[in-house]
């Protein structure tokens, strides 16, 4: 049995610093050993919401594409896969079709009986409601900042805040990395680009090792645009 481990944090959960990812991974690896997995394969989405569609999450999409009969997909909690009832159900069915297993370390509804089914659906519903509550509070906070003339949103890789603290301007060092990534993308997969960056000790903004989500965001952003 192979264990495919999926971890995720949203932007609000501090994807840039990596908080939470290591703890999730450690918990999932321990569960994989408990289940007797002969191999563990990690997949991560950093800075993406649990309501993001499956095809827009490189890590989850890769895991679901590679999972095979007899494998197990392990997450720390069900809400790492989805904070949307429909998405959670879709992932479950995709795994079931491939004759694989979906396991949450937290154990929400881990049994296959009616009680387990009810627990899973209730947890998925509460996760979606919590997501909507957070989204509402965040929207209100951003509107308040915007009304004060303050900048809202994160600073994309390749840029930095100008002296006024509102507008963006290109960061020369990061722009070199952007150019490299977009050039490599013509011939390499996202995973291969991540390996190239890490193997050549090319620094990320945070100093942590590169992951597939960071590379995906850079490649998706396209060429440098004026922010004046």
N, C-alpha and C positions, 0 to 999 in steps of 0.2 A: 504493500500500500504506500502510495506517495501522499504526502501532506502538502497541499498548496495553501500557503499562509497569506491572508490578505489583511493589510492594515491601512487605515485612513485617518487623516485629520483634516478639518476644514480650516479656512483662513482664520476664523475666529478662535480655533483651537491651536493657533500658533504654529502653523505648518513651517514657517520660516526657521524657527528655532528647533523644530523636530520634537517638541515636547509631546509626549504621549505615544509616539511611534515605537520607541524602544521598549516601553513597558508592554505595549500590545504584542510586539514581536516575541518578547521573552515569555509571556503567558501562553502564546500560541505554540511556541517551540516546546514548552513543557507539556502541553496537551498532546502534541504530536508524538512525543516520546512515550507518554502514557498509553496512547493508542497503538504503539508499536510500529509507527511509520518508518520505513527504510530510508526515506529521503524527504527533505523539506525544501520547498521552493517558495521564496518570498515574492510578494507583489505589493506595491504601495501606491497610493494616491495621496499626495500631499497638497493641501490647499483647495480641496474640492468638497462641496457640500454632499451630504448623503442623499439629497434629492436630485443630484446631477444624473442625467440619463446614462445608461450603461455604456453606450458607444462613445461617450465623451469622457470616460474614465479609463485611461490607458492601462492602469494596473488591473482593475477589475475585469476589463475586456480581455486582457491577455490571460488572466487566470481562468476565466470561463471558456476561452478558446482552447486552452491547453489541457483542461481537466479531462480525465479519461475514466473508463469503467474501473470501479474499485478504489478510485482516489477519494480523498476527503478534502473539502475546503474548510479551513479553520479561521475563525475570526474571534477577537476578544469579546465582542458583544455584537448582537444582531444589528444594532444601529450603525456599525461600521460599514455594513453592506448597503443599508438603505434607511433613510428617514422618510420613506414613502411606502405606503402599504402595497401599491401596485408593483413598484420596483422590487420590493422584498419577495413578493409572490413570483414575479418573473424570474428572479435569480434562483429561487428554490426549484422552479419547474425546469429551468435549463440544466441544473445540476442533476435532477431526478431523471431527465431524459437520457443523460449520459451514464446512468447507473452508478453515480457517485453519491457522496454523502456530504451534508452541510452540518458543521458543528460549531457551536458557540461555546467558548470557554466559560462564559457566565452561566450557561445552562438554561437559558430561557426556553421553556417548552421543549425539552430534550427528548421526551417520550413520543412514540408514534401513535398513541391512543388519542381519543377525543379531547381529553384534558390537556394533553400536550399541544394539540392543534389550537385550542382556545387560548392557551397561554401565549403562543407565538403570535396569533392575530391581535391579541390585546396589546402585547408589547409593541408590535409594529404600529398600531394605532396611536399609542401613547408617544412613540418616537416621532411620528408625523406631527402630532399636536404640539409637542415640545419644539420641534423645528419651526413650526409656524409662529409660535409665541416668540422665539428668539428672533426670527425674521422681522416680526412686527416691531419689536423693541429696537432692533438695529436700524430699521428704516426711520423710526422716529428720531433716533440719536443722530443719524446722518443728516436728516432734514434740519435739525437744530444747528449742527456745525455749518451746513451750507448757508443757512440764513445769516450766520455770523461772518460769512466770507472766508471760512476756514476750508482747507483742502479735505476732501473725503476720498476714501479708497486707498489701496496700497500703492507703493511706487513700483512699477514694473521693472524687471531686470533690464539693465541697459540705460537706466535713467537715475537721476537724483533730483532732490528738491532744489530749486533755485534759492537765492538769498531771501526772497520774499516769503518763502515757506509755503507757497501756493502752487506755483507753476513748476513744470518739469523741464529739465535740460539733460542732454545726453551725458552719460558717464563714460569717459574715454576708454577706461580699462574694460568695463563691462561690455561696451560696444564691440570691442575686439572679439570677445567671447561670442557675442551674438552673431557676428559675421562668420566666425568659425563654425558654429553650430548650423547655421543656415547653409553653409557651403558643404559641410559633411552630410547634411540631410539629403543631398542630391544622390548620394551613393550608399549611405548607411541607414540602418534601422535606428529607432530611438534607443533601444537597448545597447546597440553597438556604439552609439555616440556617447552614452553615459560611461561606458567602459573606457573609451578613448580619453574623455575628460579626466576621469579618475586615475587612469594609468599614467597620464602625463602631468598629474598634480596641478591641473588648472584650477585655480581657486573659485569656489562659489561665493556668493555674497556673504553667507553666514560662516564659511569655513568648514562646513560639513561636507561629506561626500555628495556628489551629484546623484539625483534620482531621476527616473524616467519622466515624472510629472514636470519637473523644472525644465527639462530639455523640450518636452512637448509644448510647454507654454512659450518658450523662446522661439521655437520653429513656427508656431502658429501665429505669433505676433506679426511676422513679416518684417520688411525693411524699416529702418528708422524713420519716424515721422516727426514733423515739427510740432511742438507743443505750445508754441507762442499764442 
